[in-house]
Amino acid sequence: MSDLLFVSQQSSALPLIDRDRLDVLNTSQDNEGQTALHYASACEFAEIVDLLLSSGADPSIKDLEGSLPEEVTESSAISSLLQQHTAPKG
């Protein structure tokens, strides 16, 4: 199991990660180009998606297949969270 998948499944572990590590986690991609946000979205872990987004995860990062985190989930709640973070601010 990749480190990104493991961490994306461990909501209790995320608050224990220091801020610098969380910044790396939010931008790191595995060998398929997926981020922790992709994994949390695909597994429908809304609480973790929200935590990652609140910690600066970029929902506009595409994997190697060109998929955004929003495109790998079937959850309307997660899609809504991701859309809120990609909507233009203004």
Residue frames relative to the residue before (quaternion, step in Angstrom):
aa qw qx qy qz dx dy dz
M 1.0000 0.0000 0.0000 0.0000 0.00 0.00 0.00
S 0.4572 -0.6868 0.4863 0.2878 3.56 -0.88 0.90
D 0.6204 -0.5442 0.4129 0.3854 3.56 -1.23 0.49
L 0.6402 0.5366 -0.3334 0.4372 3.58 1.01 -0.79
L 0.6519 0.4975 -0.3166 0.4768 3.57 0.98 -0.82
F 0.6436 0.5303 -0.3281 0.4438 3.58 0.89 -0.89
V 0.7060 0.4565 -0.2776 0.4649 3.58 0.76 -1.01
S 0.6426 0.5344 -0.3409 0.4303 3.59 1.00 -0.74
Q 0.6811 0.4764 -0.2804 0.4801 3.59 1.23 -0.43
Q 0.6977 0.4829 -0.2543 0.4641 3.57 1.22 -0.32
S 0.1495 -0.8251 0.5372 0.0911 3.60 0.29 1.19
S 0.6512 0.5203 -0.3290 0.4439 3.60 1.01 -0.66
A 0.6532 0.5279 -0.3199 0.4385 3.60 1.15 -0.47
L 0.5893 0.6312 -0.3764 0.3355 3.60 1.00 -0.67
P 0.6702 0.4808 -0.3426 0.4498 3.67 0.84 -0.71
L 0.6352 0.5417 -0.3319 0.4393 3.60 1.18 -0.40
I 0.5837 0.5717 -0.3720 0.4407 3.59 1.24 -0.28
D 0.4372 -0.7029 0.4818 0.2874 3.57 -0.80 0.96
R 0.7089 -0.5020 0.3044 0.3909 3.55 -1.24 0.54
D 0.6489 0.5108 -0.3315 0.4561 3.62 0.93 -0.81
R 0.6572 0.4998 -0.3083 0.4725 3.58 0.98 -0.83
L 0.6396 0.5212 -0.3272 0.4607 3.59 0.99 -0.78
D 0.6143 0.5368 -0.3459 0.4635 3.60 1.05 -0.71
V 0.6521 0.4922 -0.3067 0.4883 3.59 0.99 -0.83
L 0.6400 0.5349 -0.3204 0.4491 3.58 0.93 -0.88
N 0.6871 0.5103 -0.2817 0.4338 3.57 0.95 -0.87
T 0.7636 0.3339 -0.1993 0.5155 3.61 1.16 -0.38
S 0.5331 0.6416 -0.4054 0.3739 3.62 1.23 -0.27
Q 0.1348 -0.7709 0.6188 0.0681 3.52 -1.13 0.76
D 0.4277 -0.6884 0.5216 0.2666 3.56 -1.10 0.73
N 0.7534 -0.3986 0.2667 0.4498 3.59 -1.28 -0.15
E 0.6700 0.4333 -0.2985 0.5237 3.61 1.29 -0.11
G 0.5612 -0.6368 0.3616 0.3857 3.55 1.32 0.15
Q 0.5249 0.6493 -0.4113 0.3656 3.59 1.24 0.13
T 0.3228 -0.7275 0.5810 0.1703 3.50 -1.18 0.77
A 0.6869 -0.4268 0.3618 0.4638 3.57 -1.29 0.04
L 0.6206 0.5468 -0.3367 0.4499 3.58 1.11 -0.67
H 0.6005 0.5346 -0.3535 0.4781 3.60 1.07 -0.66
Y 0.6885 0.4895 -0.2850 0.4529 3.58 0.83 -1.01
A 0.6753 0.4863 -0.3038 0.4638 3.57 0.85 -0.95
S 0.6405 0.5192 -0.3191 0.4672 3.60 1.05 -0.74
A 0.6772 0.4999 -0.2916 0.4544 3.58 0.87 -0.96
C 0.7145 0.4268 -0.2426 0.4985 3.57 1.05 -0.78
E 0.3986 -0.7627 0.4253 0.2804 3.57 1.36 0.01
F 0.3306 0.7165 -0.5249 0.3191 3.55 0.94 1.02
A 0.2027 -0.8430 0.4879 0.1011 3.57 0.34 1.30
E 0.6392 0.5319 -0.3349 0.4431 3.60 0.94 -0.82
I 0.6839 0.4686 -0.2850 0.4811 3.58 0.96 -0.83
V 0.5930 0.5432 -0.3616 0.4718 3.59 1.04 -0.72
D 0.6647 0.5023 -0.3006 0.4642 3.59 0.88 -0.94
L 0.6607 0.5055 -0.3057 0.4631 3.60 0.92 -0.88
L 0.6576 0.5015 -0.3127 0.4673 3.59 0.91 -0.87
L 0.6598 0.5013 -0.3055 0.4690 3.58 0.93 -0.88
S 0.6620 0.5067 -0.2979 0.4650 3.58 0.97 -0.84
S 0.6970 0.4492 -0.2478 0.5010 3.55 1.25 -0.54
G 0.6933 -0.5301 0.2656 0.4096 3.55 1.23 0.29
A 0.3542 0.7312 -0.5155 0.2724 3.62 1.18 0.23
D 0.3528 -0.7482 0.5330 0.1778 3.54 -1.02 0.87
P 0.2618 -0.8046 0.5138 0.1419 3.61 -0.37 1.21
S 0.6164 0.5593 -0.3508 0.4292 3.61 1.26 -0.03
I 0.4807 0.6468 -0.4534 0.3809 3.61 1.26 0.10
K 0.2308 -0.7768 0.5759 0.1080 3.55 -0.81 1.08
D 0.4387 -0.6550 0.5378 0.2988 3.57 -1.19 0.56
L 0.7415 -0.4268 0.2739 0.4393 3.60 -1.27 0.02
E 0.6495 0.4840 -0.3152 0.4944 3.59 1.22 -0.37
G 0.5522 -0.6355 0.3755 0.3876 3.57 1.30 -0.03
S 0.5099 0.6648 -0.4053 0.3658 3.58 1.26 0.27
L 0.3520 -0.6965 0.5925 0.1997 3.52 -1.11 0.84
P 0.6588 -0.4891 0.3684 0.4371 3.62 -1.17 0.31
E 0.6301 0.5468 -0.3340 0.4387 3.60 1.01 -0.75
E 0.6926 0.4962 -0.2723 0.4471 3.57 1.10 -0.65
V 0.6844 0.4678 -0.2942 0.4756 3.60 1.25 -0.12
T 0.6496 0.4843 -0.3272 0.4863 3.58 1.25 0.17
E 0.2950 -0.7282 0.5865 0.1969 3.53 -1.24 0.51
S 0.5345 0.6392 -0.3851 0.3968 3.57 1.33 0.04
S 0.3865 -0.7247 0.5222 0.2297 3.57 -0.73 1.05
A 0.6059 0.5547 -0.3572 0.4446 3.61 1.10 -0.61
I 0.6726 0.4705 -0.2947 0.4892 3.58 0.95 -0.85
S 0.6109 0.5416 -0.3490 0.4600 3.59 0.99 -0.76
S 0.6512 0.5189 -0.3065 0.4612 3.56 0.97 -0.86
L 0.6359 0.5205 -0.3233 0.4693 3.60 0.96 -0.86
L 0.6835 0.4899 -0.2847 0.4602 3.56 0.87 -0.97
Q 0.6438 0.5200 -0.3210 0.4605 3.59 1.00 -0.79
Q 0.6222 0.5475 -0.3387 0.4455 3.58 1.03 -0.77
H 0.7193 0.4357 -0.2451 0.4823 3.58 1.06 -0.74
T 0.6964 0.4224 -0.2908 0.5020 3.59 1.21 -0.14
A 0.4767 0.6655 -0.4387 0.3706 3.57 1.29 -0.16
P 0.5395 -0.6209 0.4506 0.3469 3.59 -0.99 0.78
K 0.3548 -0.7164 0.5643 0.2063 3.53 -0.98 0.90
G 0.4087 0.7276 -0.4907 0.2505 3.54 -0.91 0.69
